[in-house]
Amino acid sequence: MSITVEEVYETARMILYQNLDIRTTTVGINLKDLVSTNFSLFTRKVRKRIVTMGRRLLSETARLETRYGIPIVNKRIAVTPVSLLMESHATREKYLQMAHTLDLAAREAGIDFLGGFGALVQKGMTNSERLLISCLPEVLAKTRRICAFLNVGSTSSGMNVDAINLIGPLLLKTARKTKNGIGCARFAVYVNAPEDNPFMAGAFHGLGEPDFSLNIGISGPGVVRSVVEKNPDADLTQLAEIVKRTVFKITRAGELIGRELARNLGITFGIVDLSLASTTAAGDSVAGILEAFGLESAGAHGTTAALALLIDAVKKGGAMASSNIGGLSGTFIPVSEDSGMAKAVAGGALNLDKLEALTAVCSVGLDMVPIPGDTPAEIINAIIADELAIGIMNDKTTAVRLIPVPGAREGETVDFGGLFGNAPVMAVRHLSPRKFLRRGGRFPAPLRSLKN
């Protein structure tokens, strides 16, 4: 079924009044073919490829914004996981040089963020990967556009607890080096990380991808909330159908623009990511959708059921509209980036345990969660392990972005600025998991991994 321009213009009122936008266009770039024993030559080639493609991306997105009137908010690049590129250059000095090169290239190109400074360590770690992890606090402190990730597990391989044990100290060091710990917002730890994710901080260009690909993320929490509010008497079956049909329209419009952008760039069109991604803008909140469903507040009893209904309808609507669904395609519930979620935390309706429960039915995990800066590293590791275990056991992507805010205590509001928003610091239980996590090793793959 072809996509028509008329279907795009049908969404005009959603754009004008309900914050509909193309949340991100992310070009994936393969850098493996540039690897050279001459490190200086290697970094020059990397910089040139990123700057060239980044400038073309900005030029073409501006043209499409003018043509269709749909805002394309973020322009990003994701590269091959850097640890793989640095195997023959695995020194601390060269890792920092590569980070500087990537950050400089992103700035010259004018793109918002560059993802891929990370490693796939779901079963073990090479020397290069261990070195990358040790460099991350300095990388995140000294760059502005670099996003980092670690994939520490999958349903097919289990979970690398040795890698998780390195993350708590990493986050605490990063937090101390950046204002309000904001450097931690550019780092995400995953299990079952997709290779075609257009959203930061976890985007990278996977090993199964072509030389270049374009992945887009569309988002419309305000649109979904609006149609729900217009149907106060609909039962849940009808409500799910209304959401499904709305997401169908959003996805069709997004895929049309994504395919045209890829064609103009001369690269492969990858996927449409359906994730409902909140912003700090009024009304652009997933919590607002749940409250429009009929909950007094996000976090109330019934929130998990409401969120499950929402994400199921979103996925069905997207799958109906496109055969190229991928990435995360879920519902983000970031604390600081969603004003409704932050309000629920401030009012006592939402705590860390309830957030964790919600991630069992939605993507992508504990996102933008500020915690006290004096939280011990082993407790941070345990929070991460708990969340990622949900992904391992349920064969789904889950991720964590925790921000230990230096000097902040439970209940204090922290302002991260801009799109990162603000939120109260969430309470953490100080009951030690140290002996459990010190066992290390690998959490075995669950029985459901035996699919063949």
Residue pairs with C-beta under 8 A, 6 or more apart in sequence:
3 252
3 255
3 256
3 259
5 256
7 249
7 252
7 253
7 256
8 68
8 70
8 252
8 253
8 256
8 257
9 68
10 249
10 253
11 20
11 70
11 249
11 250
11 253
12 69
14 20
14 220
14 222
14 223
14 226
14 249
14 250
15 21
15 69
15 70
15 71
17 226
18 220
18 222
18 223
18 225
18 226
18 283
19 220
19 221
19 222
19 223
19 279
19 281
19 283
19 284
20 70
20 219
20 220
20 222
20 223
20 250
21 70
21 71
21 72
21 73
21 218
21 219
21 220
22 70
22 71
22 72
22 73
22 216
22 217
22 218
22 254
22 257
22 258
23 73
23 74
23 199
23 217
23 218
23 219
23 277
24 73
24 74
24 75
24 76
24 198
24 199
24 200
24 216
24 217
25 57
25 61
25 72
25 74
25 75
25 76
25 198
25 214
25 215
25 216
25 258
25 261
26 76
26 77
26 78
26 115
26 198
26 199
26 203
26 214
26 215
26 216
26 217
27 53
27 54
27 57
27 76
27 77
27 78
27 212
27 213
27 214
27 265
27 267
28 77
28 78
28 79
28 196
28 203
28 204
28 205
28 206
28 209
28 212
28 213
28 214
28 215
28 270
29 49
29 50
29 53
29 77
29 78
29 79
29 80
29 205
29 211
29 212
30 79
30 80
30 205
30 209
30 210
30 211
30 212
31 46
31 49
31 79
31 80
31 85
31 205
32 80
32 84
32 85
33 211
34 42
34 45
34 46
34 49
34 85
35 42
35 85
35 88
36 42
36 45
37 88
39 89
39 94
39 97
42 89
43 97
43 98
43 101
46 98
46 101
46 102
46 105
47 101
47 104
47 105
47 108
50 77
50 79
50 102
50 105
50 106
50 109
50 114
51 105
51 108
51 109
53 77
53 109
53 212
53 265
54 75
54 77
54 105
54 106
54 108
54 109
54 110
54 111
55 109
55 110
56 265
57 75
57 77
57 109
57 111
57 265
58 75
58 109
58 110
58 111
60 261
60 264
60 265
61 72
61 75
61 261
63 264
64 70
64 72
64 257
64 260
64 261
64 264
65 71
65 72
68 257
70 253
70 257
72 257
74 112
74 113
75 110
75 111
75 112
76 111
76 112
76 113
76 114
76 115
76 198
76 200
76 203
77 106
77 109
77 111
77 113
77 114
77 115
78 114
78 115
78 116
78 197
78 198
78 203
78 204
78 205
78 215
79 102
79 114
79 115
79 116
79 204
79 205
80 116
80 204
80 205
80 207
81 116
81 118
81 119
81 120
81 204
81 205
82 95
82 98
82 102
82 116
82 117
82 118
82 119
82 132
83 118
83 119
83 120
83 126
83 128
83 129
83 132
84 119
84 120
84 207
85 98
86 94
86 95
86 98
86 128
86 132
87 126
87 128
89 95
89 98
90 127
90 128
90 131
91 131
92 131
92 134
92 135
95 131
95 132
95 135
95 139
96 135
96 138
96 139
96 142
99 117
99 135
99 139
99 142
99 143
99 146
100 142
100 143
102 114
102 117
102 143
102 146
103 114
103 143
103 144
103 145
103 146
105 114
106 113
106 114
106 145
106 146
107 144
107 145
111 145
112 145
113 145
113 146
113 147
113 186
113 200
113 201
114 145
114 146
114 147
115 147
115 149
115 200
115 201
115 202
115 203
115 204
116 147
116 149
116 203
116 204
116 205
117 132
117 136
117 139
117 146
117 147
117 148
117 149
118 132
118 148
118 149
118 150
118 151
118 204
119 125
119 128
119 129
119 132
119 133
119 150
119 151
120 151
120 193
121 129
121 150
121 151
121 152
121 160
121 163
122 151
122 152
122 153
122 154
122 157
122 158
122 159
122 160
122 191
123 157
123 158
123 160
123 442
124 160
124 162
124 442
125 133
125 160
125 162
125 163
130 166
133 150
133 163
133 166
133 170
134 166
136 148
136 170
136 174
136 187
137 170
137 173
137 174
137 177
137 183
138 177
139 146
139 148
140 146
140 148
140 174
140 177
140 178
140 183
140 184
140 186
140 187
141 174
141 177
141 178
141 183
146 186
147 186
147 187
147 188
147 200
147 201
147 202
147 203
148 186
148 187
148 188
148 201
149 187
149 188
149 189
149 190
149 193
149 201
149 202
149 203
149 204
150 163
150 167
150 189
150 190
151 189
151 190
151 191
151 192
151 193
152 159
152 160
152 163
152 164
152 167
152 189
152 190
152 191
152 388
153 159
153 160
153 191
153 192
153 388
153 391
153 392
153 443
154 191
154 192
154 392
154 445
155 191
155 192
155 391
155 392
155 393
155 395
155 445
155 446
155 448
155 449
156 445
156 449
157 442
157 445
157 449
158 392
158 442
158 443
158 444
158 445
158 446
158 449
159 191
159 385
159 388
159 389
159 392
159 442
159 443
160 442
160 443
161 385
161 437
161 439
161 440
161 441
161 442
161 443
162 440
162 441
162 442
164 189
164 381
164 384
164 385
164 388
164 437
165 378
165 381
165 437
165 438
165 440
167 189
167 380
167 381
167 384
168 376
168 377
168 378
168 379
168 380
168 381
168 384
169 377
170 187
171 181
171 184
171 187
171 377
171 380
171 402
171 403
171 404
172 373
172 377
172 380
172 404
174 181
174 183
174 184
174 187
175 181
175 183
175 184
175 373
175 403
175 404
175 405
175 406
176 406
177 183
178 184
180 403
180 405
180 406
180 408
180 414
180 415
180 416
181 370
181 373
181 403
181 404
181 405
181 406
182 403
182 416
182 417
182 420
184 401
184 402
184 403
184 404
185 201
185 368
185 401
185 403
185 416
185 420
186 200
186 201
187 201
187 401
188 200
188 201
188 202
188 399
188 400
188 401
189 384
189 388
189 399
189 400
190 202
190 388
190 391
190 397
190 398
190 399
191 388
191 391
191 392
191 397
191 398
191 399
192 391
192 392
192 395
192 396
192 397
192 398
193 202
193 204
193 397
193 399
194 206
194 326
194 327
194 328
194 397
195 204
195 205
195 206
195 207
195 208
195 209
196 206
196 209
196 213
196 215
196 270
196 271
196 326
196 327
197 203
197 204
197 215
197 273
197 327
197 328
198 215
198 216
198 217
198 271
198 273
198 327
199 217
199 273
199 275
199 277
199 327
199 328
201 401
202 364
202 399
205 213
209 270
210 267
210 268
211 267
212 265
212 267
212 268
213 262
213 267
213 268
213 269
213 270
214 258
214 261
214 262
214 265
214 267
214 268
214 269
214 270
215 258
215 270
215 271
215 272
215 273
215 326
215 327
216 254
216 255
216 257
216 258
216 261
216 271
216 272
216 273
217 272
217 273
217 275
217 277
217 327
218 250
218 251
218 253
218 254
218 272
218 273
218 274
219 275
219 276
219 277
220 246
220 247
220 250
220 276
221 276
221 277
221 278
221 283
221 284
221 285
221 286
221 288
221 289
222 281
222 283
222 284
222 285
222 288
223 246
223 250
224 243
224 246
224 247
224 276
224 289
224 310
224 314
225 283
225 285
225 288
225 289
225 292
227 242
227 243
227 246
228 239
228 242
228 243
228 289
228 292
228 293
229 292
231 238
231 239
231 242
234 242
236 309
239 293
239 309
239 313
240 309
240 312
240 313
240 316
241 313
243 310
243 313
243 314
243 317
244 313
244 314
244 316
244 317
244 320
245 317
246 317
247 274
247 313
247 314
247 316
247 317
247 318
247 321
248 317
248 318
248 320
248 321
249 321
250 317
251 272
251 274
251 317
251 318
251 321
251 322
251 325
252 321
252 322
254 272
255 272
255 321
255 322
255 324
258 269
258 272
259 269
262 268
262 269
262 270
263 269
269 324
270 324
270 326
271 324
271 325
271 326
271 327
272 318
272 322
272 324
272 325
272 326
272 327
273 325
273 326
273 327
273 328
273 329
274 314
274 315
274 317
274 318
274 325
274 327
274 329
274 330
275 327
275 328
275 329
275 330
275 331
275 332
275 363
275 364
276 286
276 289
276 310
276 314
276 330
276 331
276 332
277 332
278 284
278 285
278 286
278 287
278 332
278 333
278 334
278 337
278 338
278 339
278 340
278 341
279 337
279 338
279 419
280 337
280 338
280 339
280 419
280 421
282 339
285 338
285 339
285 340
285 341
286 298
286 310
286 331
286 332
286 333
286 338
286 340
286 341
287 297
287 298
287 333
287 338
287 339
287 340
287 341
287 343
287 344
288 340
289 310
290 298
290 303
290 306
290 307
290 310
290 340
291 297
291 298
291 340
293 306
293 309
293 310
294 306
295 302
295 303
295 306
296 349
297 343
297 344
297 347
297 349
297 350
298 340
298 341
298 344
298 349
298 350
299 344
299 345
299 349
299 350
299 351
299 354
300 349
303 354
303 358
304 357
304 358
304 360
304 361
307 331
307 333
307 358
307 361
307 362
308 361
308 362
310 331
310 362
311 330
311 331
311 361
311 362
311 363
314 329
314 330
314 331
315 325
315 329
318 325
318 329
319 325
328 363
328 364
328 397
329 363
330 362
330 363
330 364
330 397
331 362
331 363
332 338
332 363
332 364
332 367
333 341
333 355
333 358
333 359
333 362
333 367
334 341
334 367
334 368
334 401
334 421
335 341
335 342
335 345
335 355
335 367
335 368
335 369
335 370
335 423
335 426
336 342
336 368
336 369
336 370
336 403
336 414
336 416
336 420
336 421
336 422
336 423
337 367
337 368
337 419
337 420
337 421
338 421
339 421
341 350
341 423
342 421
342 422
342 423
342 424
344 350
345 351
345 423
345 424
345 426
346 413
346 423
346 424
351 426
351 427
352 366
352 369
352 383
352 426
352 427
352 428
355 366
355 369
356 366
356 386
356 387
356 390
359 365
359 366
359 387
359 390
359 398
360 390
360 394
363 396
363 397
363 398
364 397
364 398
364 399
365 387
365 388
365 390
365 391
365 397
365 398
365 399
365 400
365 401
366 383
366 387
366 399
366 400
366 401
366 402
367 399
367 400
367 401
368 401
368 403
368 416
368 420
368 421
368 423
369 400
369 401
369 402
369 403
369 426
370 403
370 404
370 405
370 408
370 414
370 423
370 424
370 425
370 426
371 380
371 383
371 402
371 403
371 404
371 405
371 425
371 426
371 428
372 404
372 405
372 408
372 409
372 410
372 425
372 428
373 404
373 405
373 406
373 407
373 408
375 404
375 428
376 430
376 432
378 432
378 433
378 434
378 437
379 428
379 429
379 430
379 432
379 433
380 402
380 404
381 433
381 437
382 433
382 436
382 437
383 400
383 402
383 428
384 400
384 402
385 437
385 443
387 398
387 399
387 400
388 398
388 399
388 400
389 443
390 396
390 398
391 397
391 398
391 399
392 443
392 445
392 446
393 446
393 448
395 448
403 414
403 416
405 414
405 425
408 414
408 425
409 425
410 425
410 426
410 427
410 428
411 424
411 425
411 427
412 424
412 425
413 422
413 423
413 424
413 425
414 422
414 423
414 424
414 425
415 421
415 422
416 422
